[in-house]
Structures are given as structure tokens and as C-alpha cells.
Amino acid sequence: MANLSKSNVPRFSVDVYQNEYLPEGAGQVDAVVTVTATGGGTIGNAVTAPHLYSPGEGPSAAVVLMVDCSGSMDYPPTKMRNARDATAAAIDALRDGVHFAVVGGTHVAKEVYPGGGRLAVAGAATRDQAKQALRRLSAGGGTAIGTWLRLADTLLASADVAIRHGILLTDGRNEHESPEDLRAALDACAGRFTCDARGVGTDWEVKEVTGIASALLGTADIVADPAGLAADFTQMMEAAMGKEVADVSLRLWTPVGTTVRFVKQVAPTVEELTDRRTEAGPRAGDYPLGSWGDESRDYHICVEVPPAGLGQEMLAARVSLVIPRPDGTVENLGAQGLVRAVWTDDVAASTAINPQVAHYTGQAELAQVIQQGLDLRKAGDFDGATAKLGRAVQLASASGNADTAKLLAKVVDVVDAATGTVRLKAKVEEADEMTLETRSTKTVRVKK
């Protein structure tokens, strides 16, 4: 069996898609940047058969599972059992040698396994012990998610590992701490570990769960039926075990006189990164991209440049990938892309919209109008909600986003998808509305 050598670490590449031609006097430059990591190698096998891989074969990693044990987890009684089974399934998916712990979350956070402020190391014996400990989990108490995250952060920081990851399950609203306390906990944990968040049932707050995942660069989803938890937890853990490089940042350099209007991830989900910039020397800034395995993601970059004369050309931005180190040094991942601007009087060239940019501009608008439509529906503005959700149906149809179109059809009756003519359904299942809201930021990739 191969050890993790340099050749096993993914190779990163950057591709830039844009129309670089601008009409005279124009200064907005848009580009879609595709970042791809390939050829990690060992981890794919380790995920499908974790026990066949000896410790140290993947990158060093630590995972903390945070399980809601508040009183509401007893209704229905099968919910707690499903949560225990799901956590056990996730523990089975741990690679040998990975550090791990289980935290029970109520209005306080308690160490369920291994205890004593430390992490266990995954192997046959510790997996069994952890699953025995899960049997003692019972429901009772309130919900203060910030305390769960802070304990997870403390535990994860105790291991000298490359990848730190959390998995968080909740079934209720965060009622036993203020929104400010949760925000402070997220700010304290951001950049220290990534975290996937799941809401089970329909009594939790979508914006809380998606906000946790967003702040900690993880995924969010709904598991409306608790019976689906084990499959979802296994998949989440396998994805976590497939991560091979942590703390990647997109470094954006722009010349004097330019302004970065926005940087956002646009596939596989829409994620606003503009405000997460940290300065990285003269005219450069880093945007956090989290942990990577073998995968590809797309980013939309928009910069304002000083308008120039016809025939002029300039480098509007340079994109590279780096891993910033705590000591201020940086590891360059050796991939970069250039965003250009060329001023022309060729009307056909300067008015053509790059298909990648057009597609993702539509996907970002789709996510936004779904959120606005659902918020208006909750507020009782049915005309406003109909207009927004109609526009969402039109965008989903035009871009081929079949998954989102299906979710929308559970909330509105579609009269004509092409024109966005819809009627709000009189009765909507709460799980359907929450699923649409939770998954509204999932995009369909443009066919390159």
C-alpha cells in the first residue's frame, strides 16, 4: 500500500472563462474561474474500504460529531434512535488512524466519547467503544449550538492534524442562547475547522443551519425523515474522509486603480466570499475555499477597471491558489489564471456575453429570488411571492436546473415555465418548503 507522498496530493488547476472585450468607456470585467483538484489517489480507496488502510495513509485528520440531545429529540421517540444509528454509521466510515470524538448537545455541550478533553484514534476497538457510548445518549434539555461548536473547536485543536472537520445535527431552533452568541462562536471557529450541518425533521430554522455551514465552509441539508439520517451521515463522513488539502485560499491580485466588486462561489452552490477577504500584501487578497479532495468548483469574479482607449489591453486580475500558514508564510499550489480586459469598437465582440458568466449570473439570481419569494410568502405578501417564485421557475427551466425546478413545483403550480407564470399552492407541506429553502443555493454546472 502506498504512503501519502507528494504524488498522492491533488494537483490543482485554474481555468478562466470570460469575454475579455469591452466597449469604449466600459470598466466592468466578469470572469468565471474553475478550480479543479485531481489525482489525490489514496483517499478514494480509503473511503470505500477504510479498515484496509493503515494509519497515516491519508492526510492526518480529526472529526467531531455533534449530536442534538435536546428534549425535542424525543418526539417522535424514533428520532433519537435514528440519530444514534446515524452517528454509529458515520463512526464506521472513519478511516483508521483518524482522530475523533462525539459531543452531545443541549443548552450545554457534553463529551460523550472518549471524554477527558481528548480525541480517540479510530480503530476497531475505539469504534466499538464509541458505539457503546452512543447507547447512553438520551434526550433532555435545551439548545445552544454555539456551546457545541466551541467544544468541538477545543477538541479539534488538541490534535496536530492537517484536516479538521465537524458534523452537526440539530432538530430544533437555537433557543437557549442569543443569535449574537451563536455568531460569536461561528466567528471564533471560522478558519479553524470546516463543518457540515443537518436539520432533521421540520422544527429547526433553515437560516440558522445554512448560516452555520456557510460560516464554516461546509454543506447544509434537510433530512425531513429521520430514517434517512444513517445514509446521509455515512455520505457526509465519506466526503470528509476524501478531503486531502485543508485551508486552500483563492488569492486575487488586481492592479492599481481596480476595485473588486465581488468574489462568489457559484458551483456546486452559491456562496458569497467577498466579505471574507483577508489582505495578502499590496493589491492582493485571499478568499477562503476550505478543504479539498478530488473535485471541481466554479467562482465568479467581478472587478471594476479604469476605462481605457480603443485597442488598449490590461491585466484586470491574476488568480492563484495558496495555503496561508499561521506563521505568515504561504504555500503556493502552483496554479494560476489571468483575467484580461481589451477595449474594442467591434460591437459583436464587446456585446457577446460569455456563456459561463451568463449561466452563473442566472444561477445566483435563482438562489436569491427563491429566498425572497419564500420570505414574502411567510410575510403574507402572496403577490410578491408569486412574482419572485415565478421568476425562479423561469430561471430554473432556462438553465436546466431540474432538481430546483422539481422542488419549486411542490410550492407553486407551474402554468408556463418559459414565462414564469405560476400560482402559489394553497397548501404546502412544511418539509417541501424547508427543502426548497435549504437547497436553494445548489446550482447546476454549465456544460463546458
C-alpha positions in Angstrom: 0.0 0.0 0.0 1.2 3.4 -1.0 2.1 6.0 1.6 0.9 9.6 1.2 3.7 11.1 -0.8 3.8 14.3 -2.8 2.4 12.4 -5.8 -0.7 11.5 -3.8 -1.6 15.1 -3.0 -4.1 16.5 -5.5 -2.8 18.7 -8.4 -4.7 22.0 -8.7 -5.6 23.7 -12.0 -7.3 27.0 -12.8 -9.3 27.8 -15.9 -10.7 31.2 -16.7 -13.8 31.8 -18.8 -14.6 35.3 -19.9 -15.4 37.7 -22.7 -12.4 40.0 -22.4 -13.7 42.5 -25.0 -15.2 45.7 -23.6 -16.8 48.7 -25.5 -15.1 52.1 -25.2 -15.8 53.6 -21.8 -16.7 50.4 -20.1 -14.9 49.2 -17.0 -16.7 46.1 -15.6 -14.9 42.8 -16.1 -16.6 39.4 -15.3 -14.9 36.0 -15.3 -15.8 32.5 -14.2 -12.8 30.7 -12.7 -13.0 26.9 -12.5 -10.7 25.4 -9.8 -10.1 21.7 -10.1 -8.1 19.3 -7.8 -7.3 15.9 -9.3 -5.1 12.9 -8.7 -5.2 12.7 -4.9 -5.2 8.9 -5.3 -5.1 7.1 -2.0 -8.2 8.5 -0.3 -10.8 7.2 -2.8 -9.8 3.7 -1.8 -9.6 4.6 1.8 -13.1 5.9 1.8 -14.7 2.8 0.2 -12.7 0.4 2.4 -11.5 2.4 5.5 -10.3 -0.6 7.5 -8.0 -1.8 4.8 -5.9 1.3 5.0 -3.2 1.6 7.7 -2.9 4.8 9.8 -1.0 7.6 8.2 -2.0 6.6 4.7 -4.4 9.5 4.2 -3.7 13.0 5.4 -3.9 13.3 9.2 -7.5 14.3 10.1 -9.8 14.8 13.1 -13.6 14.8 13.2 -16.0 15.8 15.9 -19.7 14.6 15.6 -22.1 17.0 17.4 -25.5 15.3 18.1 -28.5 17.2 19.3 -29.8 15.7 22.6 -32.3 18.4 23.4 -35.7 17.4 24.7 -37.4 17.7 21.3 -35.3 14.7 20.0 -37.7 12.5 21.9 -40.6 13.4 19.6 -41.1 11.0 18.0 -39.1 8.6 20.1 -37.6 7.0 16.9 -35.8 10.3 16.2 -33.1 9.8 18.9 -32.7 6.2 17.9 -32.2 7.3 14.3 -29.6 9.9 15.4 -27.7 7.3 17.4 -27.8 4.9 14.4 -26.6 7.6 12.0 -23.7 8.6 14.3 -22.7 4.9 14.6 -22.8 4.6 10.8 -20.6 7.7 10.5 -18.1 6.3 13.0 -18.0 3.1 10.8 -17.0 5.3 7.9 -14.0 6.8 9.7 -10.6 5.9 8.2 -8.3 4.0 10.6 -5.9 6.5 12.4 -8.3 9.4 12.2 -8.8 11.3 15.5 -12.5 11.6 16.5 -14.9 12.5 19.3 -18.7 12.6 19.9 -20.3 15.6 21.6 -23.9 15.6 22.9 -25.5 19.0 22.5 -28.2 20.6 24.7 -28.1 24.0 26.4 -24.6 22.8 27.3 -22.1 20.7 25.3 -21.1 17.3 26.9 -18.3 14.9 25.8 -20.0 11.6 25.0 -16.8 9.9 23.8 -13.9 9.5 24.6 -14.1 12.2 27.3 -11.4 13.9 29.3 -11.0 16.7 26.7 -9.3 14.5 24.2 -9.8 12.7 20.9 -9.8 8.9 20.3 -7.9 7.4 17.4 -10.1 5.4 15.0 -9.6 1.6 15.0 -11.7 -1.5 15.6 -11.7 -1.1 19.4 -12.4 2.6 19.6 -15.2 2.4 17.0 -16.9 -0.3 19.2 -16.3 1.8 22.4 -17.8 4.9 20.7 -20.9 3.0 19.6 -21.4 1.6 23.1 -21.2 5.2 24.5 -23.9 6.3 22.0 -26.4 3.9 23.7 -26.2 6.3 26.7 -27.4 9.2 24.7 -30.9 10.4 25.8 -33.0 13.5 25.1 -33.5 16.3 27.6 -32.6 20.0 27.9 -32.4 23.0 25.6 -30.4 24.0 22.5 -27.3 26.3 22.5 -25.4 25.4 19.3 -22.6 27.9 20.0 -21.5 25.8 23.0 -21.4 22.7 20.9 -19.2 24.4 18.3 -16.8 25.9 20.9 -16.3 22.4 22.5 -15.7 20.9 19.0 -13.1 23.6 18.3 -11.3 22.9 21.6 -11.3 19.1 20.9 -10.1 19.5 17.3 -7.4 21.9 18.3 -5.9 19.3 20.7 -4.7 17.2 17.7 -1.8 18.1 15.4 -3.6 17.2 12.2 -4.0 18.6 8.7 -7.8 18.3 8.3 -10.2 19.4 11.0 -13.9 18.7 10.4 -17.2 18.9 12.3 -20.6 17.2 11.6 -23.5 18.8 13.3 -27.1 17.5 13.7 -30.0 19.6 15.1 -33.7 19.2 15.2 -34.8 22.5 16.8 -34.2 26.2 17.0 -31.3 27.6 18.8 -33.5 28.9 21.7 -31.1 28.8 24.7 -28.5 31.4 23.5 -28.8 34.7 21.7 -28.2 35.0 17.9 -25.2 37.1 18.9 -23.7 34.2 21.0 -24.0 31.9 18.0 -22.5 34.5 15.7 -19.6 35.0 18.1 -19.0 31.2 18.3 -19.0 31.0 14.5 -16.6 33.9 14.2 -14.3 32.2 16.7 -14.4 28.8 14.8 -14.2 30.2 11.3 -11.0 29.1 9.6 -10.2 26.6 12.4 -12.4 23.8 11.1 -15.0 23.1 8.4 -18.4 21.9 9.4 -21.4 20.2 7.7 -24.8 20.9 9.3 -28.0 18.9 9.0 -31.5 19.7 10.2 -33.7 16.7 10.9 -37.5 16.9 10.9 -39.2 20.3 10.3 -38.9 22.2 13.7 -35.5 23.8 13.0 -34.6 27.2 11.5 -33.3 26.9 7.9 -31.3 30.2 8.1 -29.5 29.0 11.3 -28.4 25.7 9.8 -27.4 27.1 6.5 -25.6 30.0 8.3 -23.5 27.5 10.3 -22.5 25.6 7.2 -21.8 28.8 5.3 -19.6 30.4 8.0 -17.6 27.1 8.4 -17.4 26.3 4.7 -19.4 23.1 4.9 -22.6 21.8 3.4 -26.1 22.1 4.7 -29.2 20.0 4.1 -32.5 18.8 5.4 -33.2 15.2 6.4 -37.0 15.5 6.7 -37.5 11.9 7.6 -35.1 10.8 10.5 -35.0 7.3 8.9 -32.7 8.9 6.2 -30.1 10.0 8.7 -27.8 7.0 8.6 -27.4 7.1 4.8 -26.8 10.9 4.9 -24.3 10.7 7.8 -22.3 7.9 6.0 -22.2 10.0 2.9 -21.1 13.1 4.8 -18.3 11.2 6.6 -17.1 9.6 3.4 -16.9 13.1 1.8 -14.9 14.3 4.9 -12.6 11.3 4.7 -12.0 12.2 1.0 -10.6 15.7 1.8 -6.8 15.8 1.3 -5.8 19.5 1.5 -7.1 22.0 4.1 -7.3 25.7 4.2 -6.9 26.5 0.5 -7.4 30.2 -0.4 -8.0 31.9 -3.7 -5.5 34.8 -4.0 -6.7 37.6 -6.1 -4.2 40.3 -7.3 -5.5 43.4 -9.0 -3.6 46.3 -10.5 -3.6 49.9 -9.2 -7.0 51.6 -9.8 -9.1 48.5 -9.9 -11.9 47.6 -7.4 -13.0 44.1 -6.6 -16.8 44.2 -6.9 -17.4 40.6 -5.7 -16.0 37.1 -5.5 -18.5 34.3 -5.1 -18.6 30.6 -5.4 -21.2 29.7 -8.0 -20.9 25.9 -8.2 -21.7 23.4 -6.7 -23.5 26.0 -4.5 -23.8 29.8 -4.4 -21.6 31.2 -1.6 -20.7 34.8 -1.1 -17.0 35.2 -0.4 -16.5 39.0 -0.9 -16.6 39.9 2.7 -14.3 37.1 3.8 -11.2 38.6 2.1 -8.0 38.9 4.2 -5.3 41.2 2.8 -2.3 39.5 1.4 0.2 42.2 0.6 0.0 45.1 -1.9 -3.2 44.8 -4.0 -3.8 41.2 -3.2 -6.4 39.4 -1.0 -7.1 35.9 0.0 -10.6 34.3 -0.1 -11.0 31.0 1.9 -12.1 28.0 -0.1 -12.0 25.3 2.7 -10.8 21.7 2.3 -10.4 19.9 -1.0 -10.4 16.3 -2.2 -10.7 15.3 -5.9 -13.3 17.9 -7.0 -14.0 21.0 -9.1 -15.8 24.3 -8.1 -16.6 27.4 -10.0 -16.1 31.0 -8.9 -17.5 34.3 -10.4 -15.1 37.2 -10.1 -16.2 40.8 -11.0 -13.7 43.7 -11.0 -14.0 47.4 -12.0 -11.1 48.7 -14.0 -10.4 52.2 -15.2 -11.8 52.6 -18.7 -9.1 52.8 -21.4 -8.9 53.8 -25.1 -9.7 51.6 -28.1 -7.1 48.9 -28.7 -5.8 49.2 -25.2 -5.3 45.9 -23.2 -4.7 45.3 -19.5 -4.4 42.5 -17.0 -7.5 43.1 -14.8 -6.7 40.4 -12.2 -4.5 37.4 -11.5 -5.9 34.4 -9.7 -3.7 31.9 -7.8 -4.2 29.2 -5.2 -2.3 29.3 -1.9 -2.4 27.8 1.6 -1.6 30.6 4.1 0.3 29.3 7.1 -0.1 30.6 10.7 3.5 32.0 10.7 2.6 34.3 7.8 4.3 32.3 5.1 2.3 30.8 2.3 2.4 27.6 0.3 1.7 28.2 -3.4 -0.2 25.4 -5.1 1.2 26.3 -8.5 -1.9 27.1 -10.4 -2.9 30.5 -11.7 -5.2 32.2 -14.2 -5.3 35.6 -15.8 -8.4 37.9 -16.3 -7.9 40.4 -19.1 -9.6 43.5 -20.5 -9.3 44.6 -24.1 -11.2 47.7 -25.4 -12.6 47.4 -28.9 -15.1 49.1 -31.3 -16.2 45.7 -32.6 -19.8 45.7 -31.4 -20.3 42.0 -31.9 -17.2 41.2 -29.8 -17.9 43.6 -27.0 -21.6 42.8 -26.5 -21.3 39.0 -26.5 -21.9 37.6 -23.0 -19.7 34.7 -22.1 -21.9 31.6 -21.6 -20.3 30.6 -18.3 -20.8 34.1 -16.9 -24.4 34.3 -18.2 -25.3 30.9 -16.8 -23.9 31.6 -13.3 -25.4 35.1 -13.1 -28.7 33.3 -13.7 -28.0 30.7 -11.0 -27.1 33.3 -8.4 -30.3 35.2 -9.2 -32.2 31.9 -9.0 -30.9 31.4 -5.4 -31.8 35.0 -4.5 -35.4 35.0 -5.9 -36.2 31.7 -4.2 -35.1 33.2 -0.8 -37.0 36.4 -1.4 -40.1 34.5 -2.6 -40.3 32.3 0.4 -39.7 35.2 2.8 -42.5 37.2 1.1 -44.8 34.1 1.3 -44.1 33.8 5.1 -44.8 37.5 5.5 -48.2 37.1 3.7 -47.3 39.1 0.6 -48.7 36.5 -1.9 -48.5 38.7 -5.0 -44.8 39.4 -4.3 -44.1 35.8 -3.5 -45.8 34.7 -6.8 -43.7 37.1 -8.8 -40.4 36.0 -7.3 -41.1 32.3 -7.4 -42.4 32.6 -11.0 -39.1 34.2 -11.9 -37.3 31.3 -10.1 -39.3 28.8 -12.2 -38.3 30.6 -15.3 -34.6 30.7 -14.4 -34.6 27.0 -13.3 -36.2 26.0 -16.6 -34.0 28.1 -18.8 -30.8 26.8 -17.1 -31.7 23.2 -16.9 -31.7 23.1 -13.1 -34.1 20.2 -12.9 -33.6 19.5 -9.2 -34.6 23.0 -8.2 -37.5 23.0 -10.7 -38.9 19.9 -9.0 -38.6 21.5 -5.6 -40.3 24.7 -6.8 -43.2 22.6 -8.3 -44.0 21.4 -4.7 -44.6 25.1 -3.7 -46.2 26.6 -6.8 -48.4 25.3 -9.6 -46.5 25.9 -12.8 -48.7 27.3 -15.6 -45.9 28.2 -18.0 -42.3 27.7 -17.1 -40.9 29.6 -20.0 -42.6 32.8 -19.0 -42.5 32.1 -15.3 -46.3 32.1 -14.9 -47.2 30.3 -11.7 -49.8 30.1 -8.9 -49.0 29.6 -5.2 -50.2 26.3 -3.9 -52.9 26.8 -1.2 -51.4 24.1 0.9 -47.7 23.4 1.1 -46.0 20.7 3.2 -43.6 22.3 5.6 -40.9 19.8 4.7 -41.2 20.7 1.0 -40.9 24.5 1.7 -37.9 23.9 4.0 -36.2 21.6 1.4 -36.6 24.3 -1.3 -35.1 27.0 1.1 -32.3 24.8 2.3 -31.3 23.7 -1.2 -31.9 27.0 -3.0 -28.2 27.7 -3.3 -27.4 24.4 -5.1 -26.6 25.2 -8.7 -26.4 23.1 -11.9 -23.0 23.3 -13.6 -22.6 24.9 -17.0 -21.7 22.4 -19.7 -18.1 23.5 -20.7 
